[in-house]
Amino acid sequence: MKRPLLWALSLCILCFVIGFIYRFTQIESFSRHYPHKIHEDTQSGSSPSPPPSPEDKEVQNLLRMTAWNIAPLPGAFQLSTSHRTSSYMLLHPRSTYTMGETIEVLITAKDHKGHPKTHGGDLFNAKLYSASMKAGVSGSVQDYNNGTYTATFLLVWPGETKISVRLIHSSEAIAILHEKRVSRPDKVYFNGYFELNGIKEVVECNIDLPGRDVCEYYDAGSGEKWVCVRPKSLPCNSYREHSSGEVRDIYNDMEKPFVSMSVTDQEIRTTVKALNVMPKNSSRNGTRTKCRSGLPIPNPSGFYYQDLWESLVCSNQHFPDASSVANCLAGKNVYMFGDSTLRQWWTYLVDFVPTLKEIDLHVAHHPGPRLAVDTEHNYLVQWRAHQKPLRMEKTWIRELHSIASELDSLGGRKGLVIVINWWAHFLTFPIEIYVRRLRGIRDAVKRLLELNSEIKILIKSANTGYRFAHSSDWLSLQLDTVMRAMFSDLSVTILDVWQMTSCHREPENLHPSRTIVRNEVDLMLSFICPS
């Protein structure tokens, strides 16, 4: 009796020891794979995060470059910066000044109650001008992030000179624009037209439509995605045409006063009198270089005098008659890819040069392509809209080509001149969307330059004058800064039309007047024909 009892007791002890060891090893194993600080790395478990890719690093650098003194999202409208109470004064005033000198004004931002602001982030436009001499030059504004700013100006013409400072956006308005850029990329949407066997449907399309049942389309070259709400009765491959849609009202009642046109782009009143600028004996023209790619862009990059743009980048020329333009373009193939502000250049050339005749390609007017040929001087000029997103009239999907694929198709033909721009249709989306499009174009530009280093590639900058609820000059400035940085190390020419549109005597407009367009085209021609 004792021996079986002893064996049973021994077996129980052995089972307990084995069970304890097994449980302990399982706890140890659980602890090793799921450490106590699991919340620090919920995405990858115990594996270290992969290092950021070169593309990710570039995006982060660009975001730092466009960093702004973003104010907290606003509360009371009366506490926002007001053009009526803000002021500026001339520092170190004198009775006379001399061409070539610089002057400074101190801007003091105040709220609607007249209280000085204690943080920065407002967007101002500062310029010198003379109505009688049809002259203007941009100033450079520095933000001290305490409610004060200085605007610095270069004196570039003799005679009477006046100062203008305009409040484009309060810092509170910019905080709203900044937030909506990220949170509401659907503020502008597009229409997709589907058709098959006589059945038609129109649906909403965009760069992305989270949470919706969509058809996805990918660009063969860049891999960029475009989506449309899935039609109820038609397949995804029946997508035929594209057009602009509508603009959504994305601002609530509290936000609307901050972005109202009544407080956007408003002049700040001042008691500063006109300056008397004396001429300088030495000539500026003798020190300028021929216009070519790779030249640094100073600030200011030029000025208007008698309604003519005088570049401070290089020795630009003016093309006063049709023969001078035709002689410059003779033997060249000029291809323009971009938006409607670049189409203005194509239209100006066709209107200005009688021998440059449009060839009717029987396509939609706004997206193009628009082709004109001068058989007497043996050259052509073509404009074509860039790929979606594109707010234009209805057009066939097959007519919308990416700039990158168009550049790849041109090859190394002789006399090739490329003029490109893209910005206005990207303002409603996060910066990362714009960077991805630029990256594809930049890669195509590199391939083209490797194929033929003699090709001239000119990039038109953004221009001022965006006065819509969903977009603004601040958003334009952000994208323009990104574009200049991404193309800074390539052998291309950036045509700075930002200042050409911001300091002219005529009111700013997204589509500038013929006088400004003529000067923009003359600057382009100066780089095509520097001699």
Number of C-alpha atoms within 10 A of each C-alpha: 5 7 8 9 10 11 11 12 11 12 12 12 12 12 11 12 12 12 12 12 12 12 12 12 12 12 11 12 11 11 11 11 11 12 12 9 9 13 9 11 12 9 11 11 14 15 8 9 10 7 8 10 9 9 12 12 12 14 17 14 14 21 15 10 13 15 10 17 15 18 17 11 14 17 11 11 17 13 17 22 31 25 24 18 17 24 18 21 15 18 11 8 13 9 7 10 18 16 17 17 12 13 16 18 22 17 22 18 29 22 19 17 13 15 15 18 19 11 17 23 23 27 19 25 20 24 24 24 25 22 14 10 16 15 22 30 29 28 27 16 21 15 19 13 14 14 19 22 21 21 22 20 23 20 21 25 23 18 18 16 21 15 20 18 24 17 22 23 29 25 24 26 29 27 21 20 24 17 14 19 19 13 13 15 18 21 19 22 22 22 20 24 22 22 19 14 7 5 10 15 16 16 16 19 27 21 20 16 17 9 6 11 12 18 16 15 16 11 13 10 11 16 11 14 13 18 21 25 20 19 22 8 12 16 13 18 11 16 23 16 19 26 22 20 20 13 13 13 11 16 17 8 8 11 18 16 16 27 21 13 15 9 19 19 21 18 18 18 15 14 9 14 11 14 19 16 20 16 15 14 7 8 7 12 11 8 8 13 14 16 23 18 17 13 15 13 15 10 16 17 21 23 25 25 18 13 16 19 25 22 21 19 21 23 21 23 22 17 18 11 10 15 15 13 19 22 13 18 22 16 17 18 19 22 21 26 26 24 24 23 18 23 21 19 20 23 15 14 19 19 14 17 16 12 17 23 17 17 11 11 11 9 13 15 14 17 26 19 20 23 20 21 18 20 13 10 17 15 20 20 22 21 26 27 27 25 20 20 20 21 21 20 14 18 20 15 16 9 18 19 17 22 26 23 16 16 17 16 11 12 14 16 13 12 15 18 19 19 21 22 22 26 20 23 19 20 23 22 21 18 20 14 14 18 19 16 18 20 17 18 22 18 13 19 22 15 16 20 18 12 13 15 13 15 19 20 24 21 22 22 23 26 25 23 19 18 16 12 17 20 18 22 21 20 22 21 19 19 25 20 15 21 24 14 13 15 18 14 9 14 19 21 22 24 22 22 20 19 22 26 25 21 25 28 18 14 11 18 14 17 18 20 14 12 12 21 21 22 21 21 20 21 26 23 20 21 22 20 17 17 11
